[in-house]
């Protein structure tokens, strides 16, 4: 997993390997205040975690997939 940073902020997340049935790709991300709470809520609503939490110096990310197959990275900044 690779972060692209522009002007001190995460601009994109690149998943560089196959995750389940999903090929490597650029995926959108959504900034969240409390990552664990956001993931808990998303899974309650039917999402699946396809990439567990990864911690970077700049923040943490978890990749989820909704019941229709859309993939989204949830990002919590450490700043």
Secondary structure as GFF3:
##gff-version 3
##sequence-region A 1 79
A	DSSP	beta_strand	2	6	.	.	.	ID=ss1
A	DSSP	beta_strand	9	15	.	.	.	ID=ss2
A	DSSP	beta_strand	25	27	.	.	.	ID=ss3
A	DSSP	beta_strand	29	31	.	.	.	ID=ss4
A	DSSP	alpha_helix	35	44	.	.	.	ID=ss5
A	DSSP	beta_strand	48	55	.	.	.	ID=ss6
A	DSSP	beta_strand	59	65	.	.	.	ID=ss7
A	DSSP	beta_strand	71	77	.	.	.	ID=ss8
###
